[in-house]
Amino acid sequence: GISLGMKYLEAKMGLQSAILLKDFVGTIVRFLEQSPVFKELTGADKKERAISEIITWAETRGIPVDRAYIDKLIEEAVQVMKTEKIELFSDIAVGE
């Protein structure tokens, strides 16, 4: 189903922009988590970096965003990534 977050985004900026923003947030979160360049950063520092990158990206595309909502999208993306890791490791363990 569509999350309340996606419904909010659609209402505020249109479906296409909402999808683009959510996808970009997921990409940034994965990049900051997996890139060796950022491994020394704390979780809070990575989050601040993500927020800054996302705001800049959205503003250059005319997509209206606010910091609180971006924060929520980042939290959702982190949860999705953690769930995917758990599923990946359980698939590997089952396959052995």
C-alpha positions in Angstrom: 0.0 0.0 0.0 0.9 3.6 -0.2 2.3 5.1 3.0 0.9 8.2 4.5 4.2 9.8 3.7 3.7 9.2 0.0 0.2 10.5 0.1 1.5 13.7 1.8 4.2 14.0 -0.9 1.7 13.5 -3.7 -0.6 16.1 -2.3 2.2 18.6 -1.8 4.2 18.1 -5.0 2.6 15.7 -7.4 3.1 12.0 -7.9 6.2 12.2 -10.2 8.1 14.5 -7.9 7.1 12.5 -4.8 8.5 9.3 -6.4 11.7 11.0 -7.5 12.3 12.5 -4.1 11.7 9.2 -2.3 14.0 7.3 -4.7 16.7 10.0 -4.3 16.4 9.8 -0.5 16.9 6.0 -0.7 19.9 6.4 -3.0 21.6 9.0 -0.7 21.0 6.9 2.4 22.5 3.8 0.8 25.5 5.8 -0.6 26.3 7.4 2.8 26.0 4.0 4.6 27.9 1.9 2.1 30.6 4.2 0.8 34.0 3.8 2.5 34.5 7.6 2.1 31.9 8.2 4.9 32.7 5.2 7.2 34.3 7.5 9.8 31.1 9.7 10.1 28.7 9.0 12.9 25.1 8.2 12.1 24.1 11.8 13.1 26.7 13.2 10.8 25.6 11.0 7.9 22.0 12.1 8.5 23.0 15.8 8.4 24.9 15.2 5.2 21.9 13.4 3.7 19.5 16.2 4.7 21.8 18.8 3.1 22.2 16.8 -0.2 18.5 16.1 -0.4 17.5 19.8 0.2 19.9 21.0 -2.5 18.7 18.3 -4.9 15.0 19.1 -4.3 15.5 22.9 -4.5 17.3 22.6 -7.9 14.3 20.7 -9.2 11.7 23.0 -7.8 10.4 20.3 -5.4 9.1 21.9 -2.1 10.5 20.1 0.9 11.0 20.8 4.6 13.6 19.5 6.9 11.2 17.6 9.2 9.7 15.7 6.3 13.1 14.9 4.8 14.1 13.6 8.3 11.1 11.3 8.2 11.9 10.0 4.7 15.5 9.3 5.8 14.3 7.3 8.8 12.0 5.3 6.5 14.9 4.7 4.0 17.1 3.5 6.9 14.4 1.1 8.1 14.0 -0.3 4.5 17.7 -0.8 4.2 18.0 -2.6 7.6 15.1 -4.9 6.6 16.8 -5.7 3.3 20.0 -6.6 5.1 18.2 -8.9 7.4 16.4 -10.6 4.5 19.7 -10.9 2.6 21.5 -12.5 5.5 18.7 -14.8 6.2 18.6 -15.9 2.6 22.4 -16.5 2.7 22.0 -18.5 6.0 19.2 -20.6 4.5 21.2 -21.3 1.3 24.1 -22.8 3.2 
